[in-house]
Amino acid sequence: MIAGIGIDIIEIERIAKAYRRWGEVFLHKICTAAEARYCLTKRNPAISLAGRFAAKEAGYKALAAAGIEISGWHDLWVEVDRNGRPQLKTVSKTNLIIHLSLSHTKTWAVAMVVTESLDQH
């Protein structure tokens, strides 16, 4: 059963400007250490940073719709599995499966999160 849905879209240049202006402070505010390391391995880190930003925003929305409150940027994070698929993780104990889809163009990054309840009602 679907418990919540969230979507977010962000301009990649907005994230690039914030990173250029604030540098490591911005990076460590929105990313976990592992996310920062991953993004900085990319030719254009702003694309991956924007994707993670959008994933967290979409995750907040989907989890809130499911009754789960997330309080900070580091309470949600994106991991890439061994097949290269992004997965959204949380520190919150939930009975939910969290589905994440990320995409981007040259100028936009978008994320959609669907939370699925394991409870059968």
Secondary structure, 3 states (H helix, E strand, C coil): CEEEEEEEEEEHHHHHHHHHHHCHHHHHHHCCHHHHHHHHCCCCHHHHHHHHHHHHHHHHHHHHHCCCCCCCHHHEEEEECCCCCEEEEECCCCCEEEEEEEEECCCEEEEEEEEEECCCC
